[in-house]
Amino acid sequence: MCYAVPGRIVARDETAGVVDYCGEERRVRIYGEEAQVGDYVYVQGGVIVNTLPEAEAIEALETWKEMLKTLRGIDRQTVLRMLPPGTKASRPELRRGRQGDGLTHDEIRNLLAEEDPADIEALYGEANQLRHRLHGNACCVHGIIEFSNVCHRKCRYCGIRGPASISRYRMSPDEIVATASHAARELGFKALVLQSGEDYSYDRLVLAEIVRRVRQLNVLVFLSIGMRSKQTYETLFEAGARAALLRFETSNESLFARHRPGTTLEERLALIRHLKGMGYVLATGFLVGLPGETVDDIALNIAMTRSLQPDMYSFGPFLPVMHTPLRGSPTIDAQTVLKTIAATRLACPESNILVTTALETLDPSAREQALLAGANSMMINVTPKHFRPLYSIYENRACVDVEPKDAVERTVTDLKRLGRAPTDVGATEVRNQTSSLDMLGSQ
Ligand code: 5AD
């Protein structure tokens, strides 16, 4: 199964390029790669993963060309069905959101507080329409390998917090690379997230070696390893990692201090900013529904995510876990998370928004609803079966017993039904209508 669509470089300079996907253009970052105009490449997260021979690319594109046209048609129809032409946005926030210029704090807050079912449907419809207009039908699908559930932190919401007496595991570097190799070669993934608790037994050099070996599989190496030192992240960048996921969890300083003892919001934000400054493709975001959180907090969380200028937005519901201090806390409803996704799409039109497993766990039908409410990115768990249930940041995780191969098939089927294609979503700042000449014309 082909899991990523090759594109062709149509323009480039020292730091950026433009890749064409059968008529749709996306911006990519250039980190000194040799790929030239005319070369065919696989791109993930706006980063060139590898160049492929023309014959191979043309063969892959033969399969995709007609399919992309069909899928784009299905996506268009879906958008129109949700928002028939001529529909007048019922609320001023939606009218402003439709223009794609972003929203103010109060406007975001009003959308999140919306309770009228018709207006909520209108919010989803506008968000889906904006996603379609700015990003086309592209949907990034990354694999995730949870390589250790050991964590020395004491975050009060998290099921793998240090003090929890749960079965712990660590995958060896060879196991991690073998899992990555299976995901890349057998399942066709072009981007792999390496996730763990904050486990210092993998030191900087051990991690660097893992990154180097996984990078050799021609995938985007995406780190999700928590608050490691700047030096560690720098070494891992040098080893070939190009993306990093680090949520700030909540923008509310007192909630942060209460739920994440031993760390400060300031420290966390400084590291997130540093990751961006180092050139990592940045994914960040927050938990929705931490005990004590208000609608205002969620609106501020969206604004804080926007201010960090990430390439990918990642937020999911907080799910209370039995063996943590937050057991018995109320669980948020899926609709609040869907509204958060839709409001984020309108507030930050260029964003790539991830559908999280936590949302699917909360409500299995929410994955599809999220994709129809502005989201355009997904992850599939490819951790070996015997470790998957142990990575219990929360309980009863969706798809924990689904084989990666079946999860991939299911995801591709779902995406096709919605008219979405696993083409790259591209770097954040550029809209796909912009022509390659306009984009690099200022050089
Ligand atoms: N519910 C939902 N998400 C959680 N995370 C940690 N604990 C929980 C929970 N109980 C999220 C955090 C972290 C990510 C890896 O998992 O946001 O950044």
Residues whose N, C-alpha, C, O or C-beta is under 5 A from the ligand:
A	BS01	5AD	Y157 C158 G159 R247 L287 P317 F318 L319 P320 V321 A358 I393 Y394
